[in-house]
Amino acid sequence: MAGGADKATGRLKTMDYPDYAAEIDAIRCEGISVELLQRIIRRHKSCADHMKSLYGRYRTETEDVPIFNRIPRFKDATITNQDGQAEVYESESEINNRVNNDFFSEIVDIKVGFFAGKPANYTYGDDWQAEEETGGEEAVDEASKALNDFVKRNNMFDIDMETTKFAAICGYAGRLFYIDLEGNERVMVTPPYETIILSTAEITEPAYGVRYYEYLDLNDRLSYKVEFYDERAVYFYEGQLDALNFLESRPHLFDYCPLQGIPNNRELMGDAEKVLALIDDYDGNYSDNSNDIEGFANAYMVFKNCRVNHETMKTANATGVIGIEPDDPESLYDVAYLTKNIDGTFVNSHLDRAEDNIYRLSKTPNLNDPEFNAVSGMALRIKMTSLETKTGAFEAKQVSAAMYMFKLLASSFAKKKISFDPMQCYVKFNRNFPVDYLSEAQAVQALIAAGLPKKIAFKSLSFVDDVDEVMRLLEDEKDDIPDLEDEEAETVTQETEGTKGRKLEKEKADG
């Protein structure tokens, strides 16, 4: 990056997530110990620092965005005076624009909005197989209510959005399940740089989990809290990372490790990691151009046959007024500007290409592209293919994580005598994609005209989440079946009128 601070933008092997196979074997043989726990955290440190740096870029924190650490090009420059002696020129008003074009956050936010911008559907099966596996219709209703209560109580819409955000930034996210003081199942998102998952397969299926985070004690001393999770209990530690003290352990009331990881991809890489160098190059060149426009850089002052000191140059920069004495009053002397011809076409072409590469290589659509805004229908879907591919891979990881979540919930529900089969649970993520109703309606009509069943045709509608409900409503309209609530109200009215009629007849007979 021109004029910028030296900072590595690639990914080093030491930043990769550690392989904890040896530690898992040690825990299974001997159990967890302070020394082993400290080793696990120490091996995660480099990976955690890298993820903190990525999260700092998302938050645009000064120390984590390279352009904010940019050093002025002419700060404390060494120059040669007219006597041939080297002098250090200390610039008092150097121009150092540090413009951050926040492509990083845009890449993350577009994915979060596209994938998790609409609530996912969490459902429990309601067919004959669900009834058979769960224990009858009443058991299915009870299981469905338990799942719906969990989704509403924890606002899974927010949980899914935060999970997607952390995974897109850092490469994976943590999700911790626990039982609150009222005995309800709860879930929270944990930052990945505070979350370690020990697993022999995917981190969506943990064998053990570690959560560690900083805090200030009452004496304002920085310390750490560490929690270790296995399939039965959680173990609490406190102190410095190289000197932890065991406090206590207590059961977490699940039958499996409740600290889970959700990967962004198999490589555990964030969405913007591959284009960090491109973003830094764009920021550097954009800031250089900003300096040229604002400063004394597109035109340099030339003195001929004049003796000029540093004070005179500083005064000229500050006031525009120059007072000089010629070396030889009888010779010609001159003060003029040497202008720099800036090729705007070249500069703009470089920035445009860098911008295109940032979006293309991060698989993110440029929503400000006029061509993007002008297309619709199939052309729009083709432009969204790269984003759909990226989010589709993440959705596969989310579904795997959801299956483990359902298994974890089933172990807790069983203690409440609630029959709950995790294999009957389903999750459907809904893309937040602009809907072209006219094109989709025409497509459905064409499918029906081609002889396909209506149920299959209606499945192609992106805004239809439950095609069975649509088919039921169509049958109700075709058969002119009144709504159940209206039918019940009409029955009550008829029964009331019948009762009044019988009462009048009885009064006449008695009279």
C-alpha positions as CSV (number, residue, x, y, z in Angstrom):
1,M,0.0,0.0,0.0
2,A,1.5,3.3,-1.1
3,G,2.6,5.4,1.8
4,G,0.9,3.0,4.2
5,A,2.0,1.0,7.2
6,D,3.6,-2.3,6.7
7,K,1.1,-5.0,7.7
8,A,0.7,-8.5,6.6
9,T,-2.7,-9.1,4.9
10,G,-2.3,-12.7,4.1
11,R,-3.2,-15.7,6.3
12,L,-0.3,-17.4,8.0
13,K,-0.4,-21.1,8.9
14,T,-0.1,-20.3,12.6
15,M,-3.5,-18.5,12.2
16,D,-5.3,-21.8,11.3
17,Y,-7.5,-23.5,13.8
18,P,-5.4,-26.0,15.8
19,D,-5.8,-29.8,15.6
20,Y,-6.8,-31.0,19.1
21,A,-6.8,-34.7,18.4
22,A,-4.0,-35.3,21.0
23,E,-5.8,-33.2,23.6
24,I,-9.1,-35.0,23.1
25,D,-7.4,-38.4,23.7
26,A,-5.7,-37.0,26.8
27,I,-9.1,-35.8,28.2
28,R,-10.8,-39.1,27.5
29,C,-8.0,-41.0,29.3
30,E,-7.2,-38.8,32.2
31,G,-9.9,-36.1,32.3
32,I,-9.3,-32.3,32.1
33,S,-6.6,-30.7,34.2
34,V,-5.4,-27.1,34.6
35,E,-2.2,-27.8,32.6
36,L,-4.1,-29.4,29.7
37,L,-6.6,-26.6,29.7
38,Q,-3.8,-24.0,29.6
39,R,-2.2,-25.8,26.7
40,I,-5.5,-25.8,24.8
41,I,-5.9,-22.1,25.2
42,R,-2.3,-21.3,24.4
43,R,-2.5,-23.2,21.1
44,H,-5.7,-21.2,20.2
45,K,-4.0,-17.9,20.9
46,S,-2.7,-17.1,17.4
47,C,-5.9,-18.1,15.8
48,A,-7.9,-15.9,18.3
49,D,-5.6,-12.9,17.7
50,H,-6.2,-13.2,14.0
51,M,-10.0,-13.3,14.5
52,K,-9.9,-10.4,16.9
53,S,-8.1,-8.4,14.2
54,L,-10.7,-9.3,11.6
55,Y,-13.5,-8.3,14.0
56,G,-11.6,-5.1,14.6
57,R,-11.7,-4.4,10.9
58,Y,-15.4,-4.9,10.9
59,R,-15.7,-2.4,13.8
60,T,-13.3,-0.1,12.0
61,E,-11.0,0.1,15.0
62,T,-7.9,2.2,14.4
63,E,-5.3,-0.4,15.3
64,D,-6.9,-3.1,13.0
65,V,-7.5,-1.1,9.8
66,P,-4.1,-0.6,8.0
67,I,-5.0,2.7,6.3
68,F,-5.6,4.3,9.7
69,N,-1.9,3.6,10.6
70,R,-0.6,5.2,7.5
71,I,2.6,7.3,7.9
72,P,2.8,10.6,5.9
73,R,5.0,10.4,2.9
74,F,7.0,13.5,3.7
75,K,7.2,13.3,7.5
76,D,10.7,14.0,8.8
77,A,12.2,13.8,5.3
78,T,16.0,14.0,4.9
79,I,16.9,16.7,2.2
80,T,20.1,18.2,1.0
81,N,20.4,22.0,1.4
82,Q,22.2,24.4,-1.0
83,D,25.5,23.9,0.8
84,G,25.3,20.2,0.1
85,Q,24.6,19.2,3.7
86,A,21.9,16.7,4.7
87,E,19.1,18.1,6.9
88,V,16.0,16.6,8.4
89,Y,12.9,18.5,7.3
90,E,10.2,18.2,9.9
91,S,6.9,18.9,8.3
92,E,4.5,20.7,10.6
93,S,1.4,20.5,8.4
94,E,1.8,17.3,6.4
95,I,-1.3,16.1,4.6
96,N,-2.1,12.6,5.5
97,N,-5.6,11.6,4.4
98,R,-6.5,8.1,5.7
99,V,-9.7,7.1,3.9
100,N,-11.2,3.8,4.7
101,N,-13.5,2.4,2.0
102,D,-15.3,-0.1,4.1
103,F,-15.7,-3.0,1.7
104,F,-15.0,-5.4,4.5
105,S,-18.2,-4.6,6.4
106,E,-20.2,-4.5,3.2
107,I,-19.2,-8.0,2.2
108,V,-20.3,-9.2,5.6
109,D,-23.5,-7.3,5.9
110,I,-24.7,-8.2,2.4
111,K,-24.3,-11.9,3.3
112,V,-26.0,-11.5,6.7
113,G,-29.0,-9.6,5.1
114,F,-29.3,-12.1,2.2
115,F,-29.1,-15.3,4.3
116,A,-30.5,-14.4,7.7
117,G,-32.5,-11.2,6.9
118,K,-35.7,-13.2,7.0
119,P,-36.6,-15.5,9.9
120,A,-35.9,-19.2,9.4
121,N,-38.7,-21.7,9.8
122,Y,-38.3,-24.2,12.7
123,T,-40.9,-26.9,12.5
124,Y,-41.8,-30.3,13.9
125,G,-43.2,-33.0,11.7
126,D,-47.0,-33.5,11.7
127,D,-47.4,-36.6,9.5
128,W,-48.1,-40.2,10.4
129,Q,-44.4,-40.9,10.8
130,A,-43.9,-38.1,13.3
131,E,-46.9,-39.4,15.3
132,E,-45.5,-42.9,15.2
133,E,-42.0,-41.8,16.3
134,T,-43.2,-39.3,18.9
135,G,-46.0,-41.3,20.5
136,G,-49.3,-40.1,19.0
137,E,-51.0,-36.9,18.0
138,E,-51.0,-35.3,21.5
139,A,-47.2,-36.1,21.8
140,V,-46.6,-34.4,18.5
141,D,-48.5,-31.3,19.6
142,E,-46.6,-31.2,22.8
143,A,-43.2,-31.6,21.0
144,S,-44.2,-28.9,18.5
145,K,-45.1,-26.5,21.2
146,A,-41.8,-27.1,23.1
147,L,-39.9,-26.3,19.9
148,N,-41.9,-23.2,19.1
149,D,-41.5,-22.0,22.7
150,F,-37.7,-22.4,22.4
151,V,-37.6,-20.5,19.1
152,K,-39.7,-17.6,20.4
153,R,-38.1,-17.5,23.9
154,N,-34.6,-17.2,22.4
155,N,-35.5,-15.1,19.4
156,M,-33.8,-17.4,16.9
157,F,-34.1,-14.7,14.3
158,D,-31.5,-12.6,16.2
159,I,-29.4,-15.7,17.1
160,D,-29.2,-16.7,13.4
161,M,-28.2,-13.2,12.3
162,E,-25.4,-12.9,14.9
163,T,-24.2,-16.4,14.1
164,T,-24.0,-15.5,10.4
165,K,-22.2,-12.3,11.1
166,F,-19.5,-13.8,13.3
167,A,-19.0,-16.7,10.9
168,A,-18.7,-14.3,7.9
169,I,-16.2,-12.2,9.7
170,C,-14.0,-14.7,11.5
171,G,-14.6,-18.1,9.9
172,Y,-16.9,-19.6,12.6
173,A,-19.2,-18.7,15.4
174,G,-19.9,-20.2,18.8
175,R,-23.3,-21.1,20.2
176,L,-23.8,-22.0,23.9
177,F,-26.9,-23.7,25.3
178,Y,-27.8,-23.5,28.9
179,I,-30.7,-23.8,31.4
180,D,-31.9,-20.5,32.9
181,L,-33.1,-19.9,36.4
182,E,-36.7,-20.8,35.4
183,G,-35.7,-24.1,34.0
184,N,-36.0,-23.1,30.3
185,E,-33.6,-24.0,27.5
186,R,-31.7,-21.0,26.3
187,V,-29.0,-20.2,23.7
188,M,-26.5,-17.4,23.3
189,V,-23.9,-16.6,20.6
190,T,-20.3,-16.6,21.8
191,P,-17.5,-14.8,19.9
192,P,-15.2,-17.3,18.1
193,Y,-12.1,-15.7,19.5
194,E,-13.4,-16.7,23.0
195,T,-14.6,-20.2,21.9
196,I,-12.7,-23.4,21.4
197,I,-14.4,-26.5,20.1
198,L,-12.7,-29.9,20.5
199,S,-14.1,-32.3,18.0
200,T,-13.1,-35.4,16.1
201,A,-15.3,-34.4,13.2
202,E,-16.9,-31.0,12.4
203,I,-17.0,-28.4,15.1
204,T,-20.9,-28.6,14.7
205,E,-20.6,-31.8,16.7
206,P,-18.3,-31.0,19.7
207,A,-16.8,-33.6,22.0
208,Y,-15.6,-30.8,24.4
209,G,-15.8,-27.1,24.5
210,V,-13.8,-24.2,26.1
211,R,-15.0,-20.7,26.6
212,Y,-12.6,-18.0,27.9
213,Y,-12.9,-14.3,28.2
214,E,-11.4,-11.2,29.9
215,Y,-12.8,-9.2,32.7
216,L,-11.8,-6.6,35.3
217,D,-12.0,-7.5,38.9
218,L,-12.9,-5.1,41.7
219,N,-9.3,-3.9,41.8
220,D,-9.4,-3.1,38.1
221,R,-6.9,-6.0,37.3
222,L,-7.3,-7.8,34.1
223,S,-8.1,-11.4,34.6
224,Y,-9.8,-14.4,32.8
225,K,-12.8,-16.6,33.4
226,V,-12.6,-20.0,31.7
227,E,-15.3,-22.6,31.3
228,F,-14.7,-26.2,30.2
229,Y,-17.7,-28.2,28.9
230,D,-18.0,-32.0,28.5
231,E,-21.1,-34.2,28.1
232,R,-22.1,-33.9,31.7
233,A,-20.9,-30.8,33.5
234,V,-19.3,-27.4,33.2
235,Y,-16.0,-26.7,35.1
236,F,-15.2,-23.1,36.1
237,Y,-11.7,-21.6,36.3
238,E,-10.4,-18.1,37.0
239,G,-7.0,-16.2,37.0
240,Q,-4.3,-15.6,34.4
241,L,-4.1,-17.8,31.3
242,D,-0.8,-19.3,32.5
243,A,-2.0,-19.6,36.1
244,L,-5.6,-20.7,36.3
245,N,-7.4,-21.7,39.5
246,F,-10.2,-24.3,39.6
247,L,-13.3,-23.0,41.3
248,E,-16.2,-25.5,41.0
249,S,-18.1,-27.8,38.6
250,R,-21.8,-28.2,38.2
251,P,-24.1,-30.2,35.8
252,H,-25.3,-28.4,32.7
253,L,-28.4,-30.7,32.5
254,F,-27.8,-31.8,28.9
255,D,-26.6,-35.2,27.7
256,Y,-24.0,-33.7,25.2
257,C,-21.5,-30.9,25.1
258,P,-23.6,-27.7,25.0
259,L,-20.9,-25.4,23.5
260,Q,-21.1,-25.7,19.7
261,G,-19.3,-24.2,16.7
262,I,-20.9,-23.2,13.4
263,P,-18.3,-23.0,10.6
264,N,-18.5,-20.5,7.7
265,N,-16.8,-23.1,5.5
266,R,-14.6,-26.2,6.0
267,E,-11.5,-24.0,5.9
268,L,-12.9,-21.8,8.7
269,M,-12.1,-18.6,6.7
270,G,-14.1,-15.3,6.7
271,D,-15.7,-14.0,3.6
272,A,-13.4,-11.1,3.2
273,E,-10.0,-12.7,4.0
274,K,-9.1,-13.4,0.4
275,V,-9.5,-9.7,-0.6
276,L,-7.8,-7.9,2.3
277,A,-4.8,-7.0,0.1
278,L,-7.1,-5.6,-2.6
279,I,-9.0,-3.5,0.0
280,D,-5.8,-2.1,1.4
281,D,-4.5,-1.3,-2.1
282,Y,-7.8,0.6,-2.9
283,D,-7.6,2.5,0.4
284,G,-4.0,3.5,-0.2
285,N,-4.4,4.7,-3.7
286,Y,-7.7,6.5,-2.9
287,S,-6.0,8.3,0.0
288,D,-3.0,9.3,-2.2
289,N,-5.4,10.8,-4.7
290,S,-7.1,12.7,-1.8
291,N,-3.7,14.0,-0.7
292,D,-2.9,15.2,-4.2
293,I,-6.2,17.0,-4.5
294,E,-6.0,18.7,-1.1
295,G,-2.3,19.3,-0.7
296,F,0.8,20.9,-2.2
297,A,1.5,17.7,-4.2
298,N,0.1,18.3,-7.7
299,A,2.3,21.4,-8.1
300,Y,5.8,22.1,-6.8
301,M,7.4,25.5,-6.5
302,V,10.7,26.0,-8.3
303,F,13.2,28.7,-7.3
304,K,15.9,29.8,-9.9
305,N,18.9,31.8,-8.7
306,C,17.3,32.3,-5.3
307,R,18.4,31.6,-1.7
308,V,15.4,30.1,0.2
309,N,15.5,28.6,3.7
310,H,13.0,26.3,5.4
311,E,11.2,29.1,7.1
312,T,10.4,30.7,3.7
313,M,9.0,27.4,2.4
314,K,6.8,27.0,5.5
315,T,5.5,30.5,5.1
316,A,4.7,29.9,1.5
317,N,2.8,26.8,2.3
318,A,0.8,28.5,5.0
319,T,0.1,32.0,3.5
320,G,0.9,31.8,-0.2
321,V,3.2,34.9,0.2
322,I,6.9,34.6,-0.6
323,G,9.7,36.9,0.4
324,I,13.0,36.0,-1.1
325,E,16.4,37.5,-1.8
326,P,18.2,36.6,-5.1
327,D,21.7,35.3,-4.9
328,D,22.9,37.8,-7.6
329,P,20.6,40.8,-8.1
330,E,22.1,41.4,-11.6
331,S,21.2,37.9,-12.8
332,L,17.8,36.6,-13.8
333,Y,15.9,34.9,-11.1
334,D,12.5,33.3,-11.1
335,V,9.9,31.6,-8.9
336,A,7.5,29.3,-10.8
337,Y,5.3,26.2,-10.4
338,L,6.2,22.8,-11.7
339,T,2.8,21.2,-12.2
340,K,2.2,17.4,-12.2
341,N,0.0,16.0,-14.9
342,I,-2.3,13.5,-13.3
343,D,-3.8,10.9,-15.6
344,G,-7.3,10.7,-14.2
345,T,-8.2,8.0,-16.6
346,F,-5.4,5.7,-15.4
347,V,-6.2,6.4,-11.7
348,N,-9.9,5.8,-12.2
349,S,-9.3,2.6,-14.2
350,H,-7.1,1.2,-11.5
351,L,-9.6,1.9,-8.7
352,D,-12.5,0.5,-10.8
353,R,-10.6,-2.7,-11.5
354,A,-9.7,-3.0,-7.8
355,E,-13.3,-2.5,-6.9
356,D,-14.6,-5.1,-9.4
357,N,-12.0,-7.6,-8.1
358,I,-13.0,-7.1,-4.5
359,Y,-16.7,-7.8,-5.3
360,R,-15.9,-10.7,-7.7
361,L,-13.4,-12.5,-5.6
362,S,-15.4,-12.2,-2.4
363,K,-18.5,-13.5,-4.3
364,T,-20.5,-10.3,-3.4
365,P,-22.8,-8.5,-5.8
366,N,-22.1,-4.8,-6.2
367,L,-25.5,-3.3,-5.4
368,N,-24.4,0.1,-6.6
369,D,-23.7,-1.2,-10.1
370,P,-26.2,0.5,-12.6
371,E,-26.3,-2.7,-14.6
372,F,-27.2,-4.7,-11.5
373,N,-30.1,-2.3,-10.7
374,A,-31.5,-2.5,-14.3
375,V,-31.9,-6.3,-14.5
376,S,-34.6,-8.5,-13.2
377,G,-35.9,-12.1,-13.4
378,M,-33.4,-14.7,-14.6
379,A,-30.7,-12.1,-15.3
380,L,-30.9,-10.9,-11.7
381,R,-30.6,-14.5,-10.4
382,I,-27.6,-15.1,-12.6
383,K,-25.9,-12.1,-11.1
384,M,-26.7,-13.4,-7.6
385,T,-25.3,-16.9,-8.4
386,S,-21.9,-16.3,-6.6
387,L,-23.6,-15.1,-3.5
388,E,-26.1,-17.9,-3.6
389,T,-23.2,-20.4,-3.9
390,K,-21.4,-18.9,-0.9
391,T,-24.5,-18.8,1.3
392,G,-25.6,-22.3,0.2
393,A,-22.4,-23.7,1.5
394,F,-22.9,-21.9,4.8
395,E,-26.6,-23.1,4.9
396,A,-25.3,-26.7,4.8
397,K,-23.2,-26.0,7.9
398,Q,-26.1,-24.4,9.6
399,V,-28.4,-27.4,8.9
400,S,-25.8,-29.7,10.4
401,A,-25.5,-27.4,13.5
402,A,-29.3,-27.4,13.8
403,M,-29.5,-31.2,13.9
404,Y,-27.1,-31.2,16.8
405,M,-29.1,-28.5,18.5
406,F,-32.3,-30.6,18.1
407,K,-30.5,-33.6,19.7
408,L,-29.3,-31.4,22.5
409,L,-32.8,-30.1,23.2
410,A,-34.3,-33.6,23.1
411,S,-32.0,-34.6,25.9
412,S,-33.3,-31.7,28.0
413,F,-37.0,-32.2,27.0
414,A,-36.7,-35.9,28.0
415,K,-36.1,-34.8,31.6
416,K,-39.4,-32.9,31.5
417,K,-41.2,-36.0,30.2
418,I,-41.6,-34.4,26.8
419,S,-41.3,-36.9,23.9
420,F,-39.2,-35.2,21.3
421,D,-37.6,-36.9,18.2
422,P,-34.8,-34.7,16.8
423,M,-35.1,-36.5,13.4
424,Q,-38.6,-35.0,13.0
425,C,-37.3,-31.4,13.4
426,Y,-36.8,-29.3,10.3
427,V,-35.2,-25.9,9.6
428,K,-35.7,-23.9,6.4
429,F,-33.7,-20.7,5.8
430,N,-35.3,-18.1,3.6
431,R,-33.2,-16.0,1.3
432,N,-33.9,-12.2,1.6
433,F,-34.1,-12.0,-2.2
434,P,-36.1,-9.3,-4.1
435,V,-39.2,-11.1,-5.5
436,D,-40.3,-10.6,-9.1
437,Y,-44.0,-11.6,-8.6
438,L,-45.0,-11.2,-12.3
439,S,-42.2,-13.4,-13.6
440,E,-42.8,-16.1,-11.0
441,A,-46.6,-16.0,-11.6
442,Q,-46.0,-16.4,-15.3
443,A,-43.6,-19.3,-14.7
444,V,-46.2,-21.1,-12.5
445,Q,-48.9,-20.7,-15.2
446,A,-46.5,-22.1,-17.8
447,L,-45.7,-25.1,-15.5
448,I,-49.4,-25.9,-14.9
449,A,-50.1,-25.5,-18.7
450,A,-47.3,-28.0,-19.4
451,G,-49.2,-30.6,-17.3
452,L,-47.3,-30.5,-14.0
453,P,-49.3,-30.9,-10.8
454,K,-50.2,-27.6,-9.1
455,K,-48.4,-28.6,-5.9
456,I,-45.1,-28.9,-7.8
457,A,-45.7,-25.7,-9.7
458,F,-46.5,-23.7,-6.5
459,K,-43.2,-25.0,-4.9
460,S,-41.3,-22.9,-7.4
461,L,-42.8,-19.7,-5.9
462,S,-40.0,-18.2,-3.7
463,F,-42.5,-16.5,-1.3
464,V,-44.4,-19.7,-0.5
465,D,-43.0,-21.3,2.6
466,D,-45.7,-24.0,3.1
467,V,-47.1,-25.4,-0.1
468,D,-49.4,-27.7,1.8
469,E,-51.1,-24.8,3.4
470,V,-51.6,-23.2,0.0
471,M,-53.1,-26.3,-1.4
472,R,-55.5,-26.5,1.6
473,L,-56.6,-23.0,1.1
474,L,-57.2,-23.6,-2.6
475,E,-59.4,-26.7,-1.7
476,D,-61.4,-24.6,0.8
477,E,-62.1,-21.9,-1.8
478,K,-63.1,-24.5,-4.4
479,D,-65.5,-26.3,-2.1
480,D,-66.7,-23.1,-0.6
481,I,-66.1,-24.5,2.9
482,P,-66.7,-21.8,5.5
483,D,-64.1,-21.0,8.1
484,L,-64.2,-23.3,11.2
485,E,-64.6,-20.3,13.6
486,D,-67.5,-19.0,11.5
487,E,-69.1,-22.4,11.5
488,E,-68.8,-22.7,15.3
489,A,-70.4,-19.3,15.7
490,E,-73.3,-20.2,13.4
491,T,-73.9,-23.4,15.3
492,V,-74.1,-21.5,18.6
493,T,-76.5,-19.1,17.1
494,Q,-78.8,-21.8,15.8
495,E,-78.7,-23.6,19.2
496,T,-79.7,-20.3,20.9
497,E,-82.6,-19.7,18.6
498,G,-83.8,-23.3,19.0
499,T,-83.7,-22.9,22.8
500,K,-85.8,-19.7,22.6
501,G,-88.4,-21.4,20.3
502,R,-88.8,-24.3,22.7
503,K,-89.2,-21.9,25.6
504,L,-92.0,-20.0,23.9
505,E,-93.9,-23.2,23.0
506,K,-93.7,-24.3,26.6
507,E,-95.1,-20.9,27.9
508,K,-98.0,-21.1,25.4
509,A,-98.8,-24.7,26.6
510,D,-98.7,-23.7,30.2
511,G,-100.8,-20.6,29.6
